[in-house]
Amino acid sequence: MAHILVVDDDKDLCALLRTALERDGHQVSTRLSGREVDESACRWADCILLDVMMPGEDGFALCRRIRGLADCPILFLTAKTEEADVLTGLGLGGDDYLTKPFRVAELRARVAAHLRREQRTPHARLRRGALDFDLGERAVYWKDTPLKLTKGEYAICEYLAMHPGQTFSKEQLYEAAFGYDGEADASAVTEHIKNIRAKLRPAGESPIETVWGVGYKWKNG
């Protein structure tokens, strides 16, 4: 059982998601606005679903405020017309997004995939150049300094690092990182890659290469 926090100003949608996720054995708490989300609500959450367009504090502002309080996946719920904007939200610490209207079955599968990844506990380290991956901690270090990657960024970075020289499409990286076949959401990978590169650049590292028309790979050597 996981604790799921749903934040959306649509009461009917909150009720629908609560019913669906409780059927999967989860404990669900709902909030109708960002101002109702406090530190205690974030601390116990294993997964957070955030509506983007809410009156007052919107989903992006809320994500920025709580990212440091919530060590769990954050998924945006957004209207299709906001899809370009939500890619920016991934840079604020969001891990994934679903466009409205979505099938409840798809949301349940996406939540389950993120929760499964959270439960993975390998105990090993991987070194690639000057970067050290702690696979148990799910963190990347450069000269003993942790790089502040989101969970989604780390998952993509780790997968590429574990397969140096191999090229993967955005769809393959999405499925490998999140455990769910999200072809329509593969555009999120582009934003994650951009954020990863920006965070590695100050360390003088640029290991991810774009293979035009195909995808991305971790450079050999």
N, C-alpha and C positions, 0 to 999 in steps of 0.2 A: 504493500500500500504506500502511496506517495501523497504528499500534501500539495495540492494545486491551488494557486491563487489566480482568480479571474478578475480582471479589471475592465469593465465596459459599462457605458452609461445606458445600454439597452437591457432593461430588466428581463425581457423575454429571452434574449440570447443568453444572458447569465443563467437563467433557469434551465434552458435547454442544455447548456454545457455542463452545468452541475449534475443534471440527471444522467447525461451520457457518460461522464467521467466517473461518477459514483458507481455506475454499473460495472466499471472496470476495477472497482475496489478501492478507488482513491477517495481521500477526504478533500472536499472542495470548499473553498471560501470565496465569496464574491464581494466585490466593491464596485460601487456605481460611479466613483470619481477618484481622481488621483489624490485629492486631499484626504481621502479615507484610508490611504495606504501609509502605515507608519512602520517604524523599524521592527516591531514585534511581528507584524504580518510578513515581512520579508525574511526574517531570520528562520522561520519554520518552513518556508516554502521550498519544495523540491523542484518546482517548475512554475513559471509565471506567464500568464497569457495577458497581453496588453492591447487594448484597442488604441489605435493611433489618434483618431479624431474624437476627442472628448472635450466638452466645455471646460474652461478653466485650465488646469494643468493637463496638457495632452500627453499621449503615450510617449513621445520622444523626451519631453521634459521630465516625465516620471522616471523613464529608464535612466536618464542621466543622474537623477537624484538617488535612485535606489541601487544602482549597479554595484556600488561599493558595499552595500548592506546585504545583497542577495548573491550567494555563491551557488547559483543554479541557472539552468537555461531560461532565457527570456524570449518568448515568441510574440511577434507583433501580429495583430489581427487588423487588416486594412482593406479598404475599398480598392478596387482595381485601379482606379484613377490615381491613387496615391502610391502606386508601386515604385515609381522612380524615387519619390521622397523616402520611402521606407529603406531603400538601400543606404541612404545616409544614416538612418537609424541604426543600422548594423554597426556603423562606426562609433556609435554611442555606447556599444556594449551589448546590443541585441544579438541573438544567436540565429534566429530564423524568422520567417514570417509566412502567414497564410492570407490569401486574398479573399475577400468577401464577394459573393457568397461562396462558402465552402461546404463540402459534405462533412457531416459530423464524423463519419467513418474515417475520413482523411485526417481530421484533427486528432482523433483518438490514436490513429496509427503514428502520427507525427510525434505526439506527446510520448507515446510508448517507446518510440525509437530514441528520443532524447533521454528518457529515464534509463533505458538499457545502457546507454553509453555512460551515464553517470555511475552505474553500478560496476563498471569495469575497473578492476584494481590490479593491473600488472605491476611487478616490482623489478624494474630494470632501467638501465640508462642507455642512451644512444648518443653517440658523438658524431656530428657532421661539421667538419671544419672547426671553427671556433665556437660552435653552438653545441650545448649539451641539453639533451631531452631527458627529463625525468618522467618516465612513462607511468609511474605510480602516482606521482604528484600532478602529472599532466601540466608540466611547466617547462619553459625553455629558458636556459641560462646562457649568458654571454659573459665570460670571465667572472663567474660566480654572481653575476647580477641578473635577477629575474627580469625577463621581458614581459611587459603587461599585455598579453594576448587574451582576447575573449575566448570562451570555450569553443566557439565555432572556428575562430581563427587558428587556435591551437590544433584542433582536430584535423583541419586541412593541412596545416604545416607539418604535423607529425606524419600523416599518411604519405605525403610527398617525400619527406626525409627518409622514410622507411623503404622507399622504392626509388633510389637515385637512378637517374638516366631513363626512367620509364615515363612516357607521356600519358596523361589522363585527360579525358574530356571534362567539361564542367559538370555534366550529369554524373559521371563516374565519381568525381570528387565529392559531389553532394551526397550521393548514396553512401560512399565510404565513410564520410565524416559524420553523417547523421543517421545512417542506418535505415534510410527510407528513400524509395525511388521517387524523387521530386523533380521530374524533368522540367515542369513548368516553372520551378523555382531556382533553376540552376544559375539564373542571373545573379543570385545572391553570392555565388562563389566569386564572381568578378570583383565585387566590392570587398569581400573578405581578403582576396589576394592583394588588392590595392592597400588595404589596411596593414596586412602582414609586411608588405614591402616597406611601407612607411615606418613601421616600428623596428624593422631590422636595419634600415638605412643608417641611423646614427651609430650603430655598432660596426659599420663598414661592411655589412654582409648583404649580398644580393643573390641568394642561391636559387630563387625560383625563376625559371625561364619560361617565357611565353612561346608556345609553338603555334604559329599563326594558322588559323583555320582548323586546329585540332584541339588544343588545350594548354596544359601546363606540365612542367617537369622540374624536378630537383636536379640541378647541375651535378655532374660527376666531378670528383676531385675537390 
